Amino acid sequence: MTEHTPGPWALGRIDSAMSENFLKLAIGTKRREHAIAIIPVDDEESLPNARLIAAAPQMLNVLVKVAELLDAAIMNCDTDREQYKVVAQTVKEAIRKATTREGDIP
């Protein structure tokens, strides 16, 4: 998997005169943090999008665990495995998109 900055990521206000219209997405500790994105909050979608971005590392970790559980369920399942396979494929596709260069900007 491609390494990313581990979570938790957090949203916060920017310490400047223009901070009212922007949020920062930061990593690190309270003592020392690094802003990894500055997000304008200028429409009704901006804040929900920022929350989604901040939750990305945690969601990726959960998806990896779900994929492992689904693989185990498929191997040990006595019933119809197709429904598990479809969900497992969807989860793995999301993980692949988050951890490979496929989604990179050209």
Chimera marker file (.cmm) of the C-alpha trace (Angstrom):
<marker_set name="trace">
<marker id="1" x="0.000" y="0.000" z="0.000" r="1" g="1" b="0" radius="0.5"/>
<marker id="2" x="1.045" y="3.567" z="-0.577" r="1" g="1" b="0" radius="0.5"/>
<marker id="3" x="2.013" y="5.208" z="2.686" r="1" g="1" b="0" radius="0.5"/>
<marker id="4" x="0.023" y="8.229" z="3.711" r="1" g="1" b="0" radius="0.5"/>
<marker id="5" x="0.264" y="10.467" z="6.704" r="1" g="1" b="0" radius="0.5"/>
<marker id="6" x="-1.247" y="8.434" z="9.518" r="1" g="1" b="0" radius="0.5"/>
<marker id="7" x="-4.243" y="9.757" z="11.392" r="1" g="1" b="0" radius="0.5"/>
<marker id="8" x="-5.750" y="11.205" z="13.255" r="1" g="1" b="0" radius="0.5"/>
<marker id="9" x="-6.302" y="14.186" z="11.009" r="1" g="1" b="0" radius="0.5"/>
<marker id="10" x="-8.194" y="17.109" z="12.505" r="1" g="1" b="0" radius="0.5"/>
<marker id="11" x="-9.983" y="20.204" z="11.311" r="1" g="1" b="0" radius="0.5"/>
<marker id="12" x="-9.204" y="23.532" z="12.925" r="1" g="1" b="0" radius="0.5"/>
<marker id="13" x="-9.349" y="27.251" z="12.456" r="1" g="1" b="0" radius="0.5"/>
<marker id="14" x="-6.490" y="29.143" z="10.899" r="1" g="1" b="0" radius="0.5"/>
<marker id="15" x="-4.792" y="31.688" z="13.141" r="1" g="1" b="0" radius="0.5"/>
<marker id="16" x="-5.014" y="34.694" z="10.844" r="1" g="1" b="0" radius="0.5"/>
<marker id="17" x="-7.288" y="37.538" z="9.843" r="1" g="1" b="0" radius="0.5"/>
<marker id="18" x="-8.821" y="35.494" z="7.018" r="1" g="1" b="0" radius="0.5"/>
<marker id="19" x="-9.508" y="32.455" z="9.202" r="1" g="1" b="0" radius="0.5"/>
<marker id="20" x="-13.253" y="33.006" z="9.227" r="1" g="1" b="0" radius="0.5"/>
<marker id="21" x="-13.556" y="31.679" z="5.662" r="1" g="1" b="0" radius="0.5"/>
<marker id="22" x="-10.995" y="28.872" z="5.841" r="1" g="1" b="0" radius="0.5"/>
<marker id="23" x="-10.297" y="25.710" z="7.806" r="1" g="1" b="0" radius="0.5"/>
<marker id="24" x="-7.037" y="23.830" z="8.039" r="1" g="1" b="0" radius="0.5"/>
<marker id="25" x="-6.711" y="20.088" z="7.898" r="1" g="1" b="0" radius="0.5"/>
<marker id="26" x="-3.834" y="19.264" z="10.210" r="1" g="1" b="0" radius="0.5"/>
<marker id="27" x="-1.836" y="16.318" z="11.452" r="1" g="1" b="0" radius="0.5"/>
<marker id="28" x="0.336" y="16.000" z="14.496" r="1" g="1" b="0" radius="0.5"/>
<marker id="29" x="-0.053" y="16.859" z="18.145" r="1" g="1" b="0" radius="0.5"/>
<marker id="30" x="-1.342" y="19.942" z="19.926" r="1" g="1" b="0" radius="0.5"/>
<marker id="31" x="2.246" y="20.984" z="20.539" r="1" g="1" b="0" radius="0.5"/>
<marker id="32" x="3.316" y="20.613" z="16.955" r="1" g="1" b="0" radius="0.5"/>
<marker id="33" x="0.983" y="20.283" z="14.042" r="1" g="1" b="0" radius="0.5"/>
<marker id="34" x="1.390" y="20.483" z="10.298" r="1" g="1" b="0" radius="0.5"/>
<marker id="35" x="-1.320" y="21.835" z="8.056" r="1" g="1" b="0" radius="0.5"/>
<marker id="36" x="-1.747" y="19.500" z="5.102" r="1" g="1" b="0" radius="0.5"/>
<marker id="37" x="-4.604" y="21.402" z="3.453" r="1" g="1" b="0" radius="0.5"/>
<marker id="38" x="-6.319" y="24.757" z="3.646" r="1" g="1" b="0" radius="0.5"/>
<marker id="39" x="-10.007" y="24.402" z="2.862" r="1" g="1" b="0" radius="0.5"/>
<marker id="40" x="-12.202" y="27.333" z="1.902" r="1" g="1" b="0" radius="0.5"/>
<marker id="41" x="-15.569" y="27.223" z="3.642" r="1" g="1" b="0" radius="0.5"/>
<marker id="42" x="-17.565" y="29.139" z="1.078" r="1" g="1" b="0" radius="0.5"/>
<marker id="43" x="-20.594" y="26.954" z="0.383" r="1" g="1" b="0" radius="0.5"/>
<marker id="44" x="-22.767" y="24.351" z="2.089" r="1" g="1" b="0" radius="0.5"/>
<marker id="45" x="-20.652" y="21.432" z="0.810" r="1" g="1" b="0" radius="0.5"/>
<marker id="46" x="-17.257" y="22.672" z="2.017" r="1" g="1" b="0" radius="0.5"/>
<marker id="47" x="-17.530" y="21.744" z="5.688" r="1" g="1" b="0" radius="0.5"/>
<marker id="48" x="-18.998" y="18.256" z="5.045" r="1" g="1" b="0" radius="0.5"/>
<marker id="49" x="-16.236" y="17.658" z="2.461" r="1" g="1" b="0" radius="0.5"/>
<marker id="50" x="-13.609" y="18.765" z="4.976" r="1" g="1" b="0" radius="0.5"/>
<marker id="51" x="-15.030" y="16.386" z="7.596" r="1" g="1" b="0" radius="0.5"/>
<marker id="52" x="-14.915" y="13.548" z="5.077" r="1" g="1" b="0" radius="0.5"/>
<marker id="53" x="-11.277" y="14.280" z="4.247" r="1" g="1" b="0" radius="0.5"/>
<marker id="54" x="-10.357" y="14.449" z="7.948" r="1" g="1" b="0" radius="0.5"/>
<marker id="55" x="-11.980" y="11.040" z="8.528" r="1" g="1" b="0" radius="0.5"/>
<marker id="56" x="-10.184" y="9.383" z="5.597" r="1" g="1" b="0" radius="0.5"/>
<marker id="57" x="-7.354" y="7.654" z="7.541" r="1" g="1" b="0" radius="0.5"/>
<marker id="58" x="-9.792" y="6.167" z="10.040" r="1" g="1" b="0" radius="0.5"/>
<marker id="59" x="-12.171" y="5.032" z="7.296" r="1" g="1" b="0" radius="0.5"/>
<marker id="60" x="-9.303" y="3.410" z="5.380" r="1" g="1" b="0" radius="0.5"/>
<marker id="61" x="-8.228" y="1.484" z="8.482" r="1" g="1" b="0" radius="0.5"/>
<marker id="62" x="-11.801" y="0.250" z="8.983" r="1" g="1" b="0" radius="0.5"/>
<marker id="63" x="-12.113" y="-0.781" z="5.332" r="1" g="1" b="0" radius="0.5"/>
<marker id="64" x="-8.908" y="-2.815" z="5.531" r="1" g="1" b="0" radius="0.5"/>
<marker id="65" x="-10.292" y="-4.681" z="8.551" r="1" g="1" b="0" radius="0.5"/>
<marker id="66" x="-13.667" y="-5.193" z="6.830" r="1" g="1" b="0" radius="0.5"/>
<marker id="67" x="-11.905" y="-6.611" z="3.765" r="1" g="1" b="0" radius="0.5"/>
<marker id="68" x="-10.001" y="-9.073" z="5.949" r="1" g="1" b="0" radius="0.5"/>
<marker id="69" x="-13.205" y="-10.151" z="7.712" r="1" g="1" b="0" radius="0.5"/>
<marker id="70" x="-15.027" y="-10.557" z="4.405" r="1" g="1" b="0" radius="0.5"/>
<marker id="71" x="-12.230" y="-12.700" z="3.002" r="1" g="1" b="0" radius="0.5"/>
<marker id="72" x="-12.460" y="-14.938" z="6.080" r="1" g="1" b="0" radius="0.5"/>
<marker id="73" x="-16.265" y="-15.085" z="5.797" r="1" g="1" b="0" radius="0.5"/>
<marker id="74" x="-16.073" y="-16.060" z="2.123" r="1" g="1" b="0" radius="0.5"/>
<marker id="75" x="-13.622" y="-18.865" z="2.911" r="1" g="1" b="0" radius="0.5"/>
<marker id="76" x="-15.745" y="-20.222" z="5.784" r="1" g="1" b="0" radius="0.5"/>
<marker id="77" x="-19.215" y="-19.554" z="4.414" r="1" g="1" b="0" radius="0.5"/>
<marker id="78" x="-21.533" y="-22.489" z="3.742" r="1" g="1" b="0" radius="0.5"/>
<marker id="79" x="-24.227" y="-20.315" z="2.134" r="1" g="1" b="0" radius="0.5"/>
<marker id="80" x="-24.293" y="-18.161" z="-0.978" r="1" g="1" b="0" radius="0.5"/>
<marker id="81" x="-20.907" y="-16.463" z="-1.207" r="1" g="1" b="0" radius="0.5"/>
<marker id="82" x="-21.814" y="-14.074" z="-4.027" r="1" g="1" b="0" radius="0.5"/>
<marker id="83" x="-23.203" y="-11.368" z="-1.764" r="1" g="1" b="0" radius="0.5"/>
<marker id="84" x="-19.999" y="-11.416" z="0.281" r="1" g="1" b="0" radius="0.5"/>
<marker id="85" x="-17.890" y="-11.340" z="-2.865" r="1" g="1" b="0" radius="0.5"/>
<marker id="86" x="-19.704" y="-8.275" z="-4.212" r="1" g="1" b="0" radius="0.5"/>
<marker id="87" x="-19.257" y="-6.370" z="-0.943" r="1" g="1" b="0" radius="0.5"/>
<marker id="88" x="-15.640" y="-7.512" z="-0.636" r="1" g="1" b="0" radius="0.5"/>
<marker id="89" x="-14.884" y="-6.340" z="-4.179" r="1" g="1" b="0" radius="0.5"/>
<marker id="90" x="-16.442" y="-2.932" z="-3.493" r="1" g="1" b="0" radius="0.5"/>
<marker id="91" x="-14.439" y="-2.532" z="-0.281" r="1" g="1" b="0" radius="0.5"/>
<marker id="92" x="-11.210" y="-3.604" z="-1.973" r="1" g="1" b="0" radius="0.5"/>
<marker id="93" x="-11.831" y="-1.170" z="-4.831" r="1" g="1" b="0" radius="0.5"/>
<marker id="94" x="-12.161" y="1.688" z="-2.337" r="1" g="1" b="0" radius="0.5"/>
<marker id="95" x="-8.959" y="0.602" z="-0.583" r="1" g="1" b="0" radius="0.5"/>
<marker id="96" x="-7.115" y="0.345" z="-3.910" r="1" g="1" b="0" radius="0.5"/>
<marker id="97" x="-8.263" y="3.817" z="-4.925" r="1" g="1" b="0" radius="0.5"/>
<marker id="98" x="-7.026" y="5.227" z="-1.613" r="1" g="1" b="0" radius="0.5"/>
<marker id="99" x="-3.678" y="3.439" z="-1.609" r="1" g="1" b="0" radius="0.5"/>
<marker id="100" x="-2.485" y="3.417" z="-5.220" r="1" g="1" b="0" radius="0.5"/>
<marker id="101" x="-1.522" y="6.046" z="-7.722" r="1" g="1" b="0" radius="0.5"/>
<marker id="102" x="-4.611" y="5.348" z="-9.842" r="1" g="1" b="0" radius="0.5"/>
<marker id="103" x="-6.357" y="8.435" z="-8.512" r="1" g="1" b="0" radius="0.5"/>
<marker id="104" x="-3.356" y="10.741" z="-8.959" r="1" g="1" b="0" radius="0.5"/>
<marker id="105" x="-3.785" y="13.896" z="-10.961" r="1" g="1" b="0" radius="0.5"/>
<marker id="106" x="-1.944" y="13.551" z="-14.287" r="1" g="1" b="0" radius="0.5"/>
<link id1="1" id2="2" r="1" g="1" b="0" radius="0.2"/>
<link id1="2" id2="3" r="1" g="1" b="0" radius="0.2"/>
<link id1="3" id2="4" r="1" g="1" b="0" radius="0.2"/>
<link id1="4" id2="5" r="1" g="1" b="0" radius="0.2"/>
<link id1="5" id2="6" r="1" g="1" b="0" radius="0.2"/>
<link id1="6" id2="7" r="1" g="1" b="0" radius="0.2"/>
<link id1="7" id2="8" r="1" g="1" b="0" radius="0.2"/>
<link id1="8" id2="9" r="1" g="1" b="0" radius="0.2"/>
<link id1="9" id2="10" r="1" g="1" b="0" radius="0.2"/>
<link id1="10" id2="11" r="1" g="1" b="0" radius="0.2"/>
<link id1="11" id2="12" r="1" g="1" b="0" radius="0.2"/>
<link id1="12" id2="13" r="1" g="1" b="0" radius="0.2"/>
<link id1="13" id2="14" r="1" g="1" b="0" radius="0.2"/>
<link id1="14" id2="15" r="1" g="1" b="0" radius="0.2"/>
<link id1="15" id2="16" r="1" g="1" b="0" radius="0.2"/>
<link id1="16" id2="17" r="1" g="1" b="0" radius="0.2"/>
<link id1="17" id2="18" r="1" g="1" b="0" radius="0.2"/>
<link id1="18" id2="19" r="1" g="1" b="0" radius="0.2"/>
<link id1="19" id2="20" r="1" g="1" b="0" radius="0.2"/>
<link id1="20" id2="21" r="1" g="1" b="0" radius="0.2"/>
<link id1="21" id2="22" r="1" g="1" b="0" radius="0.2"/>
<link id1="22" id2="23" r="1" g="1" b="0" radius="0.2"/>
<link id1="23" id2="24" r="1" g="1" b="0" radius="0.2"/>
<link id1="24" id2="25" r="1" g="1" b="0" radius="0.2"/>
<link id1="25" id2="26" r="1" g="1" b="0" radius="0.2"/>
<link id1="26" id2="27" r="1" g="1" b="0" radius="0.2"/>
<link id1="27" id2="28" r="1" g="1" b="0" radius="0.2"/>
<link id1="28" id2="29" r="1" g="1" b="0" radius="0.2"/>
<link id1="29" id2="30" r="1" g="1" b="0" radius="0.2"/>
<link id1="30" id2="31" r="1" g="1" b="0" radius="0.2"/>
<link id1="31" id2="32" r="1" g="1" b="0" radius="0.2"/>
<link id1="32" id2="33" r="1" g="1" b="0" radius="0.2"/>
<link id1="33" id2="34" r="1" g="1" b="0" radius="0.2"/>
<link id1="34" id2="35" r="1" g="1" b="0" radius="0.2"/>
<link id1="35" id2="36" r="1" g="1" b="0" radius="0.2"/>
<link id1="36" id2="37" r="1" g="1" b="0" radius="0.2"/>
<link id1="37" id2="38" r="1" g="1" b="0" radius="0.2"/>
<link id1="38" id2="39" r="1" g="1" b="0" radius="0.2"/>
<link id1="39" id2="40" r="1" g="1" b="0" radius="0.2"/>
<link id1="40" id2="41" r="1" g="1" b="0" radius="0.2"/>
<link id1="41" id2="42" r="1" g="1" b="0" radius="0.2"/>
<link id1="42" id2="43" r="1" g="1" b="0" radius="0.2"/>
<link id1="43" id2="44" r="1" g="1" b="0" radius="0.2"/>
<link id1="44" id2="45" r="1" g="1" b="0" radius="0.2"/>
<link id1="45" id2="46" r="1" g="1" b="0" radius="0.2"/>
<link id1="46" id2="47" r="1" g="1" b="0" radius="0.2"/>
<link id1="47" id2="48" r="1" g="1" b="0" radius="0.2"/>
<link id1="48" id2="49" r="1" g="1" b="0" radius="0.2"/>
<link id1="49" id2="50" r="1" g="1" b="0" radius="0.2"/>
<link id1="50" id2="51" r="1" g="1" b="0" radius="0.2"/>
<link id1="51" id2="52" r="1" g="1" b="0" radius="0.2"/>
<link id1="52" id2="53" r="1" g="1" b="0" radius="0.2"/>
<link id1="53" id2="54" r="1" g="1" b="0" radius="0.2"/>
<link id1="54" id2="55" r="1" g="1" b="0" radius="0.2"/>
<link id1="55" id2="56" r="1" g="1" b="0" radius="0.2"/>
<link id1="56" id2="57" r="1" g="1" b="0" radius="0.2"/>
<link id1="57" id2="58" r="1" g="1" b="0" radius="0.2"/>
<link id1="58" id2="59" r="1" g="1" b="0" radius="0.2"/>
<link id1="59" id2="60" r="1" g="1" b="0" radius="0.2"/>
<link id1="60" id2="61" r="1" g="1" b="0" radius="0.2"/>
<link id1="61" id2="62" r="1" g="1" b="0" radius="0.2"/>
<link id1="62" id2="63" r="1" g="1" b="0" radius="0.2"/>
<link id1="63" id2="64" r="1" g="1" b="0" radius="0.2"/>
<link id1="64" id2="65" r="1" g="1" b="0" radius="0.2"/>
<link id1="65" id2="66" r="1" g="1" b="0" radius="0.2"/>
<link id1="66" id2="67" r="1" g="1" b="0" radius="0.2"/>
<link id1="67" id2="68" r="1" g="1" b="0" radius="0.2"/>
<link id1="68" id2="69" r="1" g="1" b="0" radius="0.2"/>
<link id1="69" id2="70" r="1" g="1" b="0" radius="0.2"/>
<link id1="70" id2="71" r="1" g="1" b="0" radius="0.2"/>
<link id1="71" id2="72" r="1" g="1" b="0" radius="0.2"/>
<link id1="72" id2="73" r="1" g="1" b="0" radius="0.2"/>
<link id1="73" id2="74" r="1" g="1" b="0" radius="0.2"/>
<link id1="74" id2="75" r="1" g="1" b="0" radius="0.2"/>
<link id1="75" id2="76" r="1" g="1" b="0" radius="0.2"/>
<link id1="76" id2="77" r="1" g="1" b="0" radius="0.2"/>
<link id1="77" id2="78" r="1" g="1" b="0" radius="0.2"/>
<link id1="78" id2="79" r="1" g="1" b="0" radius="0.2"/>
<link id1="79" id2="80" r="1" g="1" b="0" radius="0.2"/>
<link id1="80" id2="81" r="1" g="1" b="0" radius="0.2"/>
<link id1="81" id2="82" r="1" g="1" b="0" radius="0.2"/>
<link id1="82" id2="83" r="1" g="1" b="0" radius="0.2"/>
<link id1="83" id2="84" r="1" g="1" b="0" radius="0.2"/>
<link id1="84" id2="85" r="1" g="1" b="0" radius="0.2"/>
<link id1="85" id2="86" r="1" g="1" b="0" radius="0.2"/>
<link id1="86" id2="87" r="1" g="1" b="0" radius="0.2"/>
<link id1="87" id2="88" r="1" g="1" b="0" radius="0.2"/>
<link id1="88" id2="89" r="1" g="1" b="0" radius="0.2"/>
<link id1="89" id2="90" r="1" g="1" b="0" radius="0.2"/>
<link id1="90" id2="91" r="1" g="1" b="0" radius="0.2"/>
<link id1="91" id2="92" r="1" g="1" b="0" radius="0.2"/>
<link id1="92" id2="93" r="1" g="1" b="0" radius="0.2"/>
<link id1="93" id2="94" r="1" g="1" b="0" radius="0.2"/>
<link id1="94" id2="95" r="1" g="1" b="0" radius="0.2"/>
<link id1="95" id2="96" r="1" g="1" b="0" radius="0.2"/>
<link id1="96" id2="97" r="1" g="1" b="0" radius="0.2"/>
<link id1="97" id2="98" r="1" g="1" b="0" radius="0.2"/>
<link id1="98" id2="99" r="1" g="1" b="0" radius="0.2"/>
<link id1="99" id2="100" r="1" g="1" b="0" radius="0.2"/>
<link id1="100" id2="101" r="1" g="1" b="0" radius="0.2"/>
<link id1="101" id2="102" r="1" g="1" b="0" radius="0.2"/>
<link id1="102" id2="103" r="1" g="1" b="0" radius="0.2"/>
<link id1="103" id2="104" r="1" g="1" b="0" radius="0.2"/>
<link id1="104" id2="105" r="1" g="1" b="0" radius="0.2"/>
<link id1="105" id2="106" r="1" g="1" b="0" radius="0.2"/>
</marker_set>
